[in-house]
Amino acid sequence: MKQFFAFVKKEFYHIFRDRRTLFILLALPIVQIIIFGFALTNEVKNTKVAVLDQSHDNATASLIHEIDASKYFDLAVNIHSQSEIENIFKTGAAKLVIVLPASFESDLQHLNTAQVQLIADASDPNTATTLINYATSVIRDYQQRITDERKIPYTISAQVRMLYNPQMKGAYSFVPGVMAMVLMLVCTLMTAITIVREKELGTMEVMLVSPLQPLKIILAKAVPYLLLSIVNISSILLLSVFVLDVPINGSLLLLMMESILFIITCLSFGLLISAGTDSQQTAMFIALTGMFLPTVMLSGFMFPVENMPLPLRIISNVVPAKWFYIIVKSVMIKGVNLSGIWKETLILIGMTIFLLSMAIKKFKIRLA
């Protein structure tokens, strides 16, 4: 064990001597979280909605049909009570709930006015704003149609609630995405490069003749990046809470444990890349194209997955950052516990086991 920690200490010396690497590891995450938190926004076109129809009459059926027929909405589920709304959002079954009161048709016929409540999941503020605008537009068109048919000035007003993010701050959406990007950059890219660098310099063979087992040598080189990634997570969370005013509504311990799981997933992928490459340029290219770009494009934090063609939606399922993004947003913004993210957690665990097994197998083949 003493020899193992000596190798870990040696790797820390390598990191701290290289100022460019140190900047990427520690300064770049801070720059990214500030830029993404303050400067960037996104938009979304389609998503799943749920309907709570308390009236069950012709008027509500007609309005629901209008909403379902819109290209912007996919009616995912019909709920039966107010108590189901919170669970709908926490499980991710819908991002918008439309509540139609029991007196909807009666109010239209006798008072010429009715109310519709729109409840949006504002943990992603841009999505929530867009959905509210689209839903309001559909209701307005429906109002205009029945007014033209009956020649009576009906009025339907929509009451809007934004859950989790009433101020509609973009940082609520970008903080989870930046966490995924930073961990992918630090863990996957830097791990792959540092091991391949040893091969290029010819020092890997020197280390392999040491009394320490080859697998422990590889793990010793990964440990510093695990610890530095934990530091990056802490700095991102501190900036999120105290600079960007993004709360941590769920368990901080659960959030850290899920982040460590994702770090190990990224490290495993970095080890797998290093096992199959012999140059830093090749390792960097594979890491960027194989993980970093898919994290930006297919994780859902920059561009909504729902808007993508079916082949890209299928490919996005093999991107670990997609599942980590869902986990962080659910725990940090919505306050979901482990029972609400068990599926995503199991997927990350499965990916980690697969990637680590493949990396170990390839290293054994190369070192045999």
ABEGO torsion letter per residue (X at the ends): XAAAAAAAAAAAAAAAABAAAAAAAAAAAAAAAAAAAAABBBBBABBBBBBBBAAGBAAAAAAAAAAAABAABBBABBBABAAAAAAAAAAGABABBBBBBAAAAAAAAAAGBBBBBBBBBAABAAAAAAAAAAAAAAAAAAAAAAAAAAGBBBBBBBBBBBBGBAAGBAAAAAAAAAAAAAAAAAAAAAAAAAAAAAAAAGAAAAAAABABBAAAAAAAAAAAAAAAAAAAAAAAAAAAAAAAGBBBABBAAAAAAAAAAAAAAAAAAAAAAAAABABAAAAAAAAAAAAAAAAAAAAGAABBAAABBAAAAAAAAABAAAAAAAAAAAAAAAGBBAAAAAAAAAAAAAAAAAAAAAAAAAAAAAAX
